[in-house]
């Protein structure tokens, strides 16, 4: 489902060429929860930006659902990110003046979906991630960190994306809550038939993944 062929990302720094991502290959099937681990500066954030079409590689191919996204125009990339990609961030990135339900509905509104259907799907997703009853109508400040991350995960699933990218999804959580979030991501990958790729420096998360890759100096090892 996600196929990466020899992608490279180079930056010019002064008179030097920095190889942030250096010839990475990946082949990850649908419904897989994969983790990429690596120390700070290993290239994790750059790789995630490339997979999410937030940046373009210097060379190589990135295929999602058999489409080579590296060939897309800016307009098509915008549509692709809206419909095919979901993002989960360490800092949750929820809109503070919207309720949990409204936060999950937002991507569907941007995609032009029917408001009634959007609300039904948002309610269903929040139930799936364990945000029930009145908590669906609370704003982020009235939810715990773990609850906010659950809302963020539900939001990432709103438009039934083919690929979800998670950037340090447990970084702001205690170890117990972090494990619950990882277990939830694994379950949703199967139930929603989506591919999830998380990047982290936490080896504990790697032990719970279906497949783990290690990134070092822009190169990937399994």
N, C-alpha and C positions, 0 to 999 in steps of 0.2 A: 504494500500500500504506500509506504514511504520508501523511496529509493533515491539514494544520493550517490552520485558517481564522480569521484575525484574532484570534489569542490575545493577551491582555494580562495582565500581572501587575503590580499596583500595591501599594506599601507606604506606610504613613504613618510619616514620620520627623519628630517634633516637630509643627510646623504645616504641613509640606510633604507633598505626595504624590509619591513617587518612582515613575517608570514604568520598572521594571526590564526588562520586555518590553513592547513597544509596537506592537501590531498586526501580528504576524508571520504570514505565509502561506507554506506549504510544500506541495509535492506530489512525493513521492519514491517511485519504483517499487520493487518487489521486486527484490532482487539488486543494488542500487546501493550503492556505497561513497561516501557523501557526507561532506564536511568543512565545518564551520562555524568560521571563523577570526575572531579579534577580540582586542583588547587587554584587559588586566585591567580589570574594571569595565564591560565592554561588555554584560554580561547573559548570557554563555555558560553559566555554572553554573545560573542560574535557568531558562534555556530547557531545559537538559538535565533538570533536576528535573521540569519540567512534562511533557516528552515521556515520561519514565519513570514518570509518575504518582506521584512522590514528593511532589508539591505540586499544588494545583489552581489553574488560572488564574482571574483576576478575571472574565474574560469570554472568549468564543470557543470553538471546538471543536477537539478533537484526535481524529482517527480513525486507528485501527490495524486493518488487515484489516477495514475497513468497520464497525468498532465505535467509537462515540463514548465514549471512556473518561472524558470529563469528567462523564458522567451516572452513573458507577458508584458504588455504595455502598462503604463502607470494606472490607467483607468481600469484595466482588467485585473491588475494586482489589488486595487482597492476593493473591487467586487469579490475577488478570491479570498482576501483576508476576512471580509465580512461573512461570507457564506461557508468557507471551508476550514477556517482556522479558529480555534478558541485559545485564549491566553489566560493563564493563572499566574499571578505575581506574588512575590514574598510579602509585599505590602498591601495585598488585597485589592487596592485601587477601586474600591467601591465609591459611588457618588454619595457624599455624606448627607445631602438633603433629600435623598430618595429612600424609600423603604426597601427592605430586602426583596419584596415582590417586584417593585418598580425597577430595581437594579437588574433583575433577571429578565424583565420584559424589554429593557432598553435595546439590546442588540436586535431583537425581533422587530422593534419599531424602526430602527435604522434600515432593516432589510425590507421594510414595507409590508410586513405581515399583518393580518387581520387582528385588531386589538383584543377581540374576544378570545380568539384562538391562542394569541400570545399569552394572555392571562392564564388560560387553562394549562398551557405547557409550563409556564413559570411555576404555577402552584404544584404541578406534578413533579417537576425537577427539585423544588425545595423539599417536598416530602421525601424524595429519593435520597437526598443528602442529609435528612434528619432535621430540617427546619420546619417546625409544625405550628399550626394554629396561630396564635397572636404574634409569635416571633416573626412570621412572614410580613407583618405590618410594622415592625420596628425598624428604625433607622440604624445604620451601622454602629453608632456610638453606644447604643443600648444592647449590643451583642458582644459576646466574648470574642477573643481572637480566633479561636477554633470555629465558632459560629460564622464569623465574617469570612473565613476561608472557605467554609462550606457554601456560603452564598456565592462567593467568587467562582467556585467550581460549577455550581448550578448555572451561573451566568455564562461560563465558557461553553456549556453544552446547549445553550438556547437555540442556536440555529442548526443543530445537528451536524456539527463540523466533522470532517474526515480526520482531522488531526488536532490534538490539544497539546500545547507547549506550556510547560510549567517551569517557572524560574524560581528556584529555591522555595518550593511551596510550603515547606515546614520551617523555614528559617526563623520566623517570629513566634514559634509555638514550643511549648514544653515537649519533652520526649514522648509522653503518653499521648497527648493530643496529636502530635506529629505522626505517630504510628496509626492512629485512627484515620487521619487524612490520607495517608498512603494506602491503607486498606480500602478506603473509599474509592480512591483513584483506580486501584486495581479492579474493583468490582464494576465500576462504571465503564471501564475500557471494554469489559466483556458484555455488559448489559446494553450499552449504547452502541456497541460495534464501532468504536472509534479507537484510533491509535493515540496513545499518550506518551510523550517524551518529556521527561523531567531532567533538569540539570541541577546538580547540588554538589556540595563539598562533604555531605554527610554520608559516610560509608554505611551507616545503619539503614538508610533508605535503600541503598543498593542491594542489600541482602534480601529485601522484600520484592524486588523487581522480577519480571519475567526474564529480562535480559539486561545486562549491565555492560557499559563501555567506559573505559578510562581515557581521559583526554590529557595529554601532556605535550606542552610546547606546540600546540596546534595539530598534533597528530593523535589519531584514535587507535587504541588497542583494546581488544576484547578480553 
